[in-house]
Amino acid sequence: MATLIGNPLIKAFFIIFLVSAATATATGDAPFIIAHKKASLNRLKSGAERVSVSVNIYNQGFTAAYDLSLIDNSWPQDAFDIVNGNTSHSWQKLDAGGHLSHSFELEAKRKGMFHGAPAVIYFRIPTKAVQQEAYSTPILPLDILEERPPEKKSHKLLTDFQINMNLRFMQRLMAKYGSQISVISIVVLFIYLIITPSKASKKKR
């Protein structure tokens, strides 16, 4: 338990959760916005690496939130290029108990460990003139373009080779001794069917 609490990401998420909970309690029946941000790496055949990012926004409050804007400026332009989508998005309304999601994809320009900051969600409440804001959870550190051991690839190639060799051997065996194998299989199956009921009857006795 102490190890989990000592993790900086867990601490950050815990602090964000407490601040959001305190804000929701103080405002009574106001919207309670919770956002979860996650990112995953995808290595391309060309050697480049892309980052798929998604942000899920939930309203756990009792009233709707209006004029929502998601802004994720945690991806520096000198390190990432936007491939699909945008790092920002907006919605008119998020009902109580509702859910919104947004995703985009980037391509990494350089190698190294990357620590992404939380995304920011701005929204409005009809009873308040001031714009409200909430923060998503941070992402786990991303090891961009990390060196991957070649043993895994060679092991996969060896495994595929073994499978192909076994299939060829079975095909040759069936082509040469197919009829004999069929007869033996039928005999073995017949003997098994005779022995199995007798075993079951002995157990009942």
Backbone as a ProteinNet text record, in pm:
[ID]
protein_1_A
[PRIMARY]
MATLIGNPLIKAFFIIFLVSAATATATGDAPFIIAHKKASLNRLKSGAERVSVSVNIYNQGFTAAYDLSLIDNSWPQDAFDIVNGNTSHSWQKLDAGGHLSHSFELEAKRKGMFHGAPAVIYFRIPTKAVQQEAYSTPILPLDILEERPPEKKSHKLLTDFQINMNLRFMQRLMAKYGSQISVISIVVLFIYLIITPSKASKKKR
[TERTIARY]
83	0	86.3	194.2	283.9	353	384.4	449.9	358.6	230.1	134.8	118.2	106.9	88.5	213.5	332.2	456.1	475.1	397.8	407.4	359.4	441.8	402.1	272.1	248.5	126.1	3.7	17	-93.8	-121.6	-13.8	-31.1	-104.6	-62.8	-125.7	-272.9	-303.5	-442.7	-523.8	-464.8	-533.7	-563.7	-466.6	-486.5	-595.4	-589.8	-692	-830.1	-838.3	-967.4	-1020.4	-932.2	-975.1	-1021.3	-947.6	-987.2	-1122.1	-1141.7	-1268.7	-1383	-1358.1	-1462	-1497.4	-1397.4	-1422.6	-1500.6	-1467.7	-1539.3	-1684.1	-1706.1	-1842.6	-1924.3	-1861.5	-1932.8	-1968.6	-1875	-1897.4	-2006.7	-2021.3	-2119.3	-2253	-2268.2	-2397.2	-2431.3	-2538.8	-2586.8	-2520.5	-2395.8	-2323.2	-2272.6	-2231.4	-2169.9	-2041.3	-2011.9	-1889	-1815	-1716.6	-1647.6	-1524.2	-1518.9	-1403.5	-1354.8	-1223.9	-1167.2	-1050.7	-1048.2	-941.8	-867.8	-738.3	-654.2	-559.3	-548	-455.6	-386.7	-268.2	-189.4	-121.9	-110.5	-45.3	44.7	152.6	250.6	225.7	252.4	236.6	355.6	443.1	561.6	525.1	559	530.5	642.9	614.3	715.7	833	805.3	909.6	1007.7	975.1	1060.1	1009.3	914	854.6	760.3	727.8	639.2	530.4	409.3	295.1	235	172.3	109.7	-39.7	-119.4	-265.4	-313.4	-382.3	-427.5	-579.9	-637.7	-782.6	-813.2	-916.4	-961.8	-1110.5	-1149.6	-1289.9	-1334.5	-1445.7	-1497.8	-1632.1	-1647.5	-1770.2	-1825.9	-1957.8	-2025.4	-2095.5	-2033.4	-2089.1	-2173.8	-2203.4	-2284.9	-2433	-2510.2	-2656.4	-2715.1	-2632.7	-2680.4	-2587.5	-2633.8	-2556.9	-2447.7	-2342.3	-2235.3	-2245.9	-2216.5	-2234.6	-2103	-2097.1	-1982.4	-1850.3	-1840.1	-1719.2	-1609.8	-1487.2	-1371.1	-1259.3	-1208.7	-1095	-970.1	-866.8	-740.2	-627	-547.4	-433.8	-307.7	-241.2	-120.7	7.6	-0.6	115.6	207	180.6	259.7	338	465	543.2	560.6	555.4	563.5	700.4	802.9	935.7	958.4	863.3	877.3	769.3	655.1	544.3	479.6	433.5	352.2	212.4	109.5	-27.6	-56.8	-98.2	-127	-277.1	-354.4	-500.7	-565.4	-672.6	-746.9	-679	-724.5	-671.7	-654.1	-565.7	-541.1	-643.8	-741.8	-848.8	-982.7	-1088.1	-1223.3	-1324	-1444.6	-1547.8	-1683.2	-1767.1	-1902.8	-1996.9	-2121.8	-2218.7	-2266.8	-2281.9	-2346	-2304	-2295	-2272.7	-2372.6	-2472.3	-2577.5	-2523.9	-2598.6	-2563.5	-2563	-2455	-2440.1	-2394	-2365.3	-2325.7	-2176.2	-2138.1	-1998.9	-1962.1	-1844.4	-1790.8	-1650.6	-1608	-1473.3	-1412.6	-1281.4	-1207.3	-1074.6	-1030.2	-903.6	-828.4	-698.9	-614.1	-486.4	-409.5	-288.1	-172	-56.7	63.6	175.8	275	395.1	516.7	595.3	710.4	823.8	892.2	1004.9	1139.5	1141.5	1269.8	1253.8	1365.3	1369.4	1383.7	1328.1	1344.3	1220.4	1232.9	1121.5	1036.3	904.4	813.3	712.5	696.6	599.8	492.8	371.9	264.4	185.3	148.1	67.4	-80.8	-165.1	-309.6	-368.7	-476.4	-552.5	-643.8	-684.5	-770.3	-907.6	-1010.9	-1148.2	-1212.6	-1255.4	-1326.8	-1475.7	-1558.7	-1703.3	-1773.5	-1901.5	-1980.8	-2100.4	-2138.6	-2256.6	-2354.7	-2483.5	-2580.5	-2586.9	-2562.4	-2573.2	-2448.3	-2341.5	-2217.4	-2168.4	-2120.9	-2070.3	-1926.1	-1853.2	-1711.8	-1697.6	-1609.1	-1582	-1512.1	-1558.5	-1502.5	-1399.2	-1313.9	-1216.1	-1191.9	-1157.2	-1123.8	-1003.3	-935.5	-814.7	-830.2	-773.4	-775.7	-666.2	-669.7	-559.9	-436.6	-316.8	-195.2	-174.2	-89.7	-58.3	68.5	85.3	209	322.8	446.7	560.6	570.8	600.9	614.8	761.9	811.9	949.7	948.2	965.1	953	1072.1	1040.4	1141.6	1245.6	1198.9	1290.3	1349	1468.8	1534.4	1467	1423.1	1356.5	1452.1	1461	1555.6	1521.6	1622.1	1596.2	1561	1584.9	1559.1	1411.7	1323.7	1180.8	1142.9	1199.2	1168.2	1223	1347.8	1407.6	1334.2	1288.7	1213	1081.8	1017	892.4	917.3	1026.8	1058.4	1087.2	1157.7	1188.4	1061.7	971.5	844.8	763.1	753.5	680.3	743	876.2	946.1	914.3	914.7	883.3	740.3	647.3	507.3	492.7	559.3	552.4	613.1	725.1	789	699.9	635.7	546.2	425.7	373.2	259.7	299.6	418	464.8	486.6	542.4	565	432.5	331.6	201.5	136.5	152.6	94.6	157.7	290.4	358.9	319.4	306.9	269.6	130.7	37.2	-99.7	-106.9	-24.6	-27.7	25.8	125.3	188.1	116.2	72.6	11.5	-129.7	-198.9	-330.9	-430.3	-435.8	-534.6	-503.6	-373.7	-336	-366.3	-336.5	-361.8	-510.8	-592.8	-737.9	-789.7	-740.5	-784.1	-743.1	-616.7	-568.8	-649.4	-681.5	-758.9	-897.4	-960.5	-1094.2	-1089.2	-987	-972.7	-951.5	-862.6	-835.3	-960.3	-1035.8	-1158.7	-1261.7	-1270.6	-1365.5	-1331.5	-1201.7	-1157.8	-1185.2	-1163.2	-1185.6	-1333.1	-1421.8	-1565	-1612.1	-1546.8	-1584.1	-1535.5	-1413.1	-1354.6	-1419.7	-1453.9	-1506.4	-1634.7	-1738.2	-1860	-1834.5	-1742.7	-1713.1	-1652	-1565.1	-1504.2	-1610.5	-1704.1	-1807.9	-1898.9	-1929.1	-2015.4	-1946.6	-1812.4	-1739.2	-1741.5	-1732.1	-1735.6	-1870.3	-1980.3	-2113.3	-2131	-2072.2	-2082.8	-2005.1
-119.7	0	124.5	124.6	239.5	262.2	153.1	165.2	232.6	196.9	256.3	405.3	441.9	581.8	661.7	597.6	666.1	691	626.5	646.8	786.7	867.9	1005.2	1013	916.1	918.3	894.3	799.8	772.4	894.1	959.5	1081	1188.6	1208.3	1311.6	1282.7	1155.9	1118.1	1135.3	1099.9	1109.9	1255.9	1344.8	1487.2	1545.1	1507.8	1556.5	1510	1383.1	1328.8	1402.4	1430.3	1499.5	1641.2	1709.7	1846.6	1847.4	1752.3	1743.7	1711.1	1616.1	1577.8	1694.9	1769.3	1884.1	1991.3	2012.1	2111.2	2071.2	1940.7	1892.7	1905.2	1877.3	1886.8	2030.6	2122	2262	2322.9	2276.9	2335	2263.1	2163.7	2096.7	2010.9	2046.4	1967.2	2007.5	2046.7	2086.7	1964.9	1980.8	1869.7	1825	1698.6	1642.3	1575.3	1645	1599.5	1516.4	1395	1305.9	1270.1	1280.4	1250.8	1154.5	1055.9	955.2	963.1	987.7	999	880	819.5	706.8	717	660.6	663.7	528.9	487	360	379.1	300.9	310.6	204.3	240.7	147.8	163	62.2	65.4	23.8	107.3	79	-2.6	-62.6	-142.7	-56.7	71	162.2	199.3	163.8	198.1	316.4	390.8	503.4	452.5	538.8	500	605	558.8	647.3	630.8	738.1	740.2	760.9	666.6	678.4	728.4	841.5	906.3	911.6	881	892	953.2	1035.5	1099.4	1072.1	1009.6	982	1073.2	1142.1	1240.2	1191.8	1191.6	1145.7	1256.5	1269.5	1362.6	1281.3	1275.4	1198.9	1286.3	1408.6	1498.6	1480.4	1577.8	1568.3	1665.5	1753.8	1847.3	1844.1	1899.6	1897.8	2004.9	1978.4	2075.2	2124.8	2254	2314.5	2373.1	2387.8	2450	2387.2	2257.9	2186.7	2200.6	2217.7	2224.3	2138.3	2047.6	1965.2	2019.7	2045.1	2094.8	2010.8	1952.7	1870.1	1923.7	2016.6	2079.5	2016.7	1891.8	1826.4	1759.2	1779.4	1714	1819.8	1844.2	1949.1	1923.6	2030.3	2018.3	1972.2	1996.3	1951.9	1803.4	1738.3	1595.7	1510.6	1572.2	1495.5	1571.5	1496.1	1548.3	1487.8	1570.1	1519.5	1448.8	1322.7	1242	1237	1210.2	1202.6	1277.4	1352.6	1421.7	1549.5	1599.3	1721.1	1702.1	1781.6	1773.6	1854.7	1911.1	1984.6	1951.6	1965.4	1937.3	2006.7	2027.6	2095.9	2029.3	2040.4	1988.1	2092.7	2087.6	2183.3	2145.3	2014	1973.5	1832.3	1809.7	1675.4	1656	1571.2	1547.7	1476.2	1484	1411.2	1261.6	1194.8	1052.7	1024.1	1129.3	1111	1087.3	1058.3	1022.2	1076.6	1138.3	1186.9	1130.1	1119	1068	1139.3	1148.7	1210.7	1138.9	1121.9	1052.3	1119	1102.3	1152.7	1070.2	1086.7	1006.7	1097.1	1070.4	1146.8	1054.3	1112.6	1037	1099.3	1015.6	1064.2	1104.2	1213.1	1261.8	1221.4	1195.2	1167.1	1058.9	1002.6	893.5	947.5	874	912.9	886.8	906.2	888.3	1014.6	996.7	1111.6	1099.2	1208.9	1215.8	1317.7	1272	1360.8	1417	1542.7	1609	1578.4	1601.6	1580	1676.7	1634.6	1723.5	1810.7	1925.2	2018.8	2022.9	2018.4	2026.8	2151.1	2243	2363.1	2342.6	2392.6	2380.4	2491.4	2507.1	2611	2550.7	2619.3	2583.7	2700	2674.6	2784.6	2877.7	2824.4	2906.6	2989.3	2968.9	3042.1	3104.4	3226.8	3296.4	3259.4	3217.9	3184.2	3046.3	3036.7	2908.1	2813.1	2688.6	2587	2503.9	2435.5	2349.2	2223.4	2118	1988.9	1931.4	1837.7	1778.2	1627.7	1576.7	1431.7	1365.8	1235.8	1160.7	1170.9	1168.5	1168.5	1032.1	1027.7	900.6	842.1	713.2	648.8	693.8	695.4	736.8	650.3	716.3	647.9	643.4	522.6	506	506.3	626.2	642.7	579.7	498.9	434.6	358.3	287	208.2	92.7	52.8	-59.6	-189.6	-266.3	-392.9	-507.7	-603.9	-715	-795.4	-827.5	-903.8	-1049.2	-1097.5	-1238.2	-1273.2	-1178.3	-1206.3	-1232.7	-1152	-1168.8	-1300.7	-1333	-1457.9	-1577.8	-1562.3	-1671.3	-1694.7	-1585	-1598	-1664.6	-1623.5	-1684.6	-1833.6	-1869.2	-2009.6	-2087.6	-2028.6	-2095	-2117.5	-2016	-2030.8	-2138.3	-2143.3	-2244.8	-2384.6	-2400.2	-2530.4	-2573.1	-2478.4	-2509.9	-2555.1	-2482.8	-2519.2	-2656.7	-2685.4	-2815.5	-2927.3	-2903.8	-3005.7	-3029.7	-2922	-2936.6	-3016.2	-2985	-3058.9	-3206.2	-3234.2	-3373.2	-3447.8	-3383.1	-3448	-3470.6	-3374.1	-3391.5	-3509.4	-3519.1	-3631.6	-3764.9	-3763.5	-3885.5	-3931.3	-3835.1	-3870.2	-3914.8	-3853.6	-3892.3	-4033.6	-4074.3	-4204.9	-4314.4	-4282.4	-4385	-4345.2	-4270.2	-4219.5	-4328.3	-4431.8	-4538.5	-4616.4	-4648.6	-4722.8	-4642.1	-4511.1	-4426.3	-4418.4	-4413.3	-4407.3	-4533.7	-4649.8	-4777	-4784.3	-4747.1	-4751.6	-4656.6	-4539.1	-4441.6	-4495.1	-4561.6	-4617.8	-4727.2	-4814.1	-4922.6	-4866.5	-4766.5	-4705.8	-4640.4	-4571.2	-4506.4	-4608.6	-4722.5	-4828.2	-4889.3	-4914.2	-4971.1	-4872.6	-4744.6	-4641.2	-4635.6	-4643.7	-4637.8	-4759.4	-4875.1	-4995.7	-4986.4	-4937.3	-4932	-4823.9	-4708.9	-4594.9	-4627.4	-4689.6	-4722.6	-4821.5	-4916	-5016.2	-4950.1	-4850.6	-4776.7	-4699.6	-4641.9	-4562.8	-4651.5	-4773.8	-4865.1	-4914.1	-4934.2	-4975.8	-4869.1	-4742.9	-4633	-4627.3	-4650	-4648.1	-4759.1	-4877.8	-4988.7	-4960
0	0	0	80.6	87.9	-45.7	-118	-248.1	-348.8	-347.3	-439.1	-412.6	-284.7	-249.9	-284.5	-278	-308.8	-457.3	-543.3	-686.9	-723	-796.1	-828.8	-907.7	-999.2	-1077.9	-991.4	-896.5	-805.2	-718.7	-673.6	-593.1	-671.8	-796.4	-878.4	-900.3	-933.1	-953.9	-825.9	-711.2	-583.4	-549.4	-575.7	-548.3	-638.7	-768.7	-862.2	-820.2	-777.8	-735.3	-612.7	-514.7	-394	-424.4	-513.4	-550.1	-620.4	-713.8	-785.4	-691.4	-597.5	-501.8	-410.2	-366.7	-279.8	-353.4	-482.4	-561.8	-581.1	-608.1	-628.2	-500.4	-386.1	-258.5	-226.7	-258.6	-225.6	-311.9	-435.3	-525.9	-523.1	-438.1	-422.4	-541	-613.4	-726.6	-857.4	-853.8	-974.4	-1049.4	-1174.5	-1248.1	-1179.9	-1187.8	-1131.9	-1247.7	-1302.1	-1422.8	-1385.5	-1439.2	-1424.2	-1563.5	-1585.8	-1718	-1704.6	-1792.6	-1794	-1926.8	-1919.5	-2039	-2045.7	-2163.4	-2180.1	-2316	-2324	-2447.9	-2467.7	-2592.5	-2625.6	-2746.7	-2752	-2859.6	-2965.8	-3090.6	-3202.1	-3295.5	-3298.4	-3383.4	-3525.6	-3623.1	-3763.2	-3826.5	-3941.7	-4011	-4056.8	-4085.6	-4131.2	-4020.8	-3896.8	-3783.7	-3704.7	-3760.7	-3689	-3581.1	-3485.9	-3376.7	-3359.1	-3347	-3329.1	-3189.6	-3144.5	-3012.1	-3030.5	-2984.8	-2989	-2853	-2853.7	-2730	-2728.1	-2614.5	-2597.6	-2461.2	-2459.1	-2335.4	-2320.8	-2211	-2180.3	-2067.3	-2089.1	-1992.8	-1941	-1809.4	-1744.6	-1655.5	-1654.3	-1563.6	-1455.7	-1338.1	-1226.5	-1133.8	-1175.1	-1093.7	-1118.6	-1070.4	-1079.6	-1181	-1240	-1341.2	-1461.5	-1572.4	-1696.9	-1695.9	-1773.6	-1795.7	-1940.2	-1962	-2093.5	-2145.7	-2279.5	-2347.1	-2302	-2319.1	-2277.9	-2383.2	-2337.1	-2425.6	-2368	-2449.2	-2411	-2477.7	-2398.6	-2451.6	-2393.3	-2481.6	-2439.3	-2507.4	-2440.5	-2495.3	-2440.8	-2400.3	-2338.6	-2440.3	-2570	-2674.2	-2751.1	-2719.6	-2785.1	-2934.8	-3012.5	-3158.4	-3206.9	-3128.4	-3170.5	-3144.6	-3076.5	-3046.6	-3112.5	-3150.4	-3207.2	-3322.5	-3420.7	-3530.6	-3520.5	-3538.7	-3536.1	-3667.7	-3658.8	-3777.5	-3803.9	-3700	-3711.4	-3596.2	-3627.8	-3523.7	-3477.7	-3362.1	-3302.3	-3152.3	-3095.6	-2950.7	-2871.1	-2938.7	-2870.5	-2936	-2857.7	-2908.4	-2817.2	-2868.5	-2789	-2808.6	-2707.9	-2709.5	-2648.4	-2687	-2633.7	-2494.4	-2470.1	-2344.4	-2306.4	-2175.1	-2120.3	-2007.1	-2031.8	-1932.2	-1809.4	-1700.9	-1578.4	-1607.2	-1568.1	-1596.5	-1738.3	-1816.3	-1955.5	-1971.7	-2095.2	-2126.6	-2263.5	-2273.9	-2399.9	-2418.9	-2542.6	-2568.1	-2688	-2686.6	-2797.1	-2811.1	-2934.9	-2958.8	-3073.6	-3072.1	-3179.7	-3182.7	-3289.4	-3308.4	-3347	-3289.2	-3317.9	-3361.6	-3426.8	-3464.5	-3396.3	-3331.5	-3256.1	-3349.8	-3313.4	-3392.6	-3333.6	-3204.6	-3140.7	-3034.3	-2999.7	-2902.1	-2760.8	-2663.7	-2523.9	-2441.5	-2311.2	-2218.5	-2216.4	-2228	-2230.4	-2117	-2041.5	-1932.6	-1970.4	-1999.6	-2043	-1926.6	-1937.7	-1834.9	-1857.7	-1758	-1775.5	-1877.7	-1940.8	-2028.6	-1942.4	-1996.7	-1923.4	-1989.1	-1908.6	-1957.2	-1897.6	-1982.5	-1939	-1963.9	-1873.2	-1889	-1811.1	-1837.3	-1771.3	-1698.3	-1591.1	-1513.3	-1523	-1548.2	-1563.4	-1442.8	-1325.2	-1204	-1176	-1256.7	-1233.1	-1363.6	-1354.4	-1472.7	-1502.5	-1400	-1416.4	-1480.5	-1577.1	-1641.7	-1545.2	-1541.5	-1453.7	-1530.6	-1457.3	-1522.8	-1441.4	-1512.5	-1450.7	-1524.3	-1460.2	-1516.5	-1530.8	-1637.3	-1658	-1574.8	-1570.7	-1508.7	-1597.6	-1539.8	-1623	-1686.8	-1788.3	-1852.6	-1791.9	-1811	-1769.7	-1860.7	-1813.3	-1897.2	-2022.7	-2134.3	-2261.8	-2302.3	-2329.6	-2375.1	-2527.5	-2584.5	-2729.3	-2801.4	-2903.4	-2988.7	-2906.7	-2805.7	-2723.1	-2803	-2763.4	-2829	-2786.5	-2882.6	-2852.7	-2882.4	-2790.2	-2810	-2934	-3016.6	-3139.6	-3114.4	-2990.8	-2962.3	-2980.6	-2948.4	-2960	-3104.5	-3195.8	-3337.3	-3389.4	-3353	-3398.6	-3339.9	-3215.6	-3153.9	-3227	-3268.8	-3343	-3478.2	-3545.9	-3674.1	-3659.2	-3551.8	-3526.2	-3498	-3421.5	-3389.9	-3515.6	-3602.5	-3727.9	-3816.1	-3816.9	-3897	-3846.5	-3713.5	-3654.7	-3686.2	-3680.3	-3711	-3855.5	-3946.7	-4088.7	-4113.9	-4047.8	-4064.1	-4012.1	-3898.5	-3842.2	-3932.8	-3991	-4081.3	-4206.3	-4260.6	-4378.4	-4345.9	-4228.9	-4188.1	-4176.1	-4115.9	-4100.7	-4236.1	-4327.7	-4460.4	-4534.4	-4524.2	-4588.7	-4525.4	-4393.8	-4322.2	-4361.5	-4370.8	-4407.1	-4552.5	-4639.1	-4780.6	-4800.8	-4718.3	-4735.4	-4658.8	-4535.6	-4450	-4407	-4491	-4453.3	-4420.5	-4503.8	-4483.1	-4355.6	-4331.6	-4212.5	-4085.1	-4089.4	-3973	-3943.3	-4049	-4030.2	-3962.8	-4007.7	-3949.4	-3803.1	-3772.8	-3634.6	-3545.7	-3598.5	-3521.2	-3488.3	-3584.8	-3561.9	-3456.6	-3465.4	-3368.1	-3228.1	-3215.4	-3084.3	-3028.9	-3115	-3070.3	-3025.7	-3097.4	-3062.1	-2926	-2904.3	-2776.5	-2662.8	-2688.6	-2585.9	-2547.6	-2647.9	-2620.4	-2540.9	-2562.9	-2488.2	-2343.9	-2324.7	-2190.4	-2105.5	-2164.1	-2087.2	-2012.9	-2076.1	-2000.8	-1888.5	-1911.2	-1807	-1685.4	-1706.4	-1594.7	-1518.1	-1596.1	-1530.5	-1447.1	-1498	-1422.6	-1296.1	-1301.3	-1181.5	-1074.7	-1114	-1016.6	-948.7	-1025.5	-967.1	-864.4	-892.5	-798.2	-671.7
[MASK]
+++++++++++++++++++++++++++++++++++++++++++++++++++++++++++++++++++++++++++++++++++++++++++++++++++++++++++++++++++++++++++++++++++++++++++++++++++++++++++++++++++++++++++++++++++++++++++++++++++++++++++++

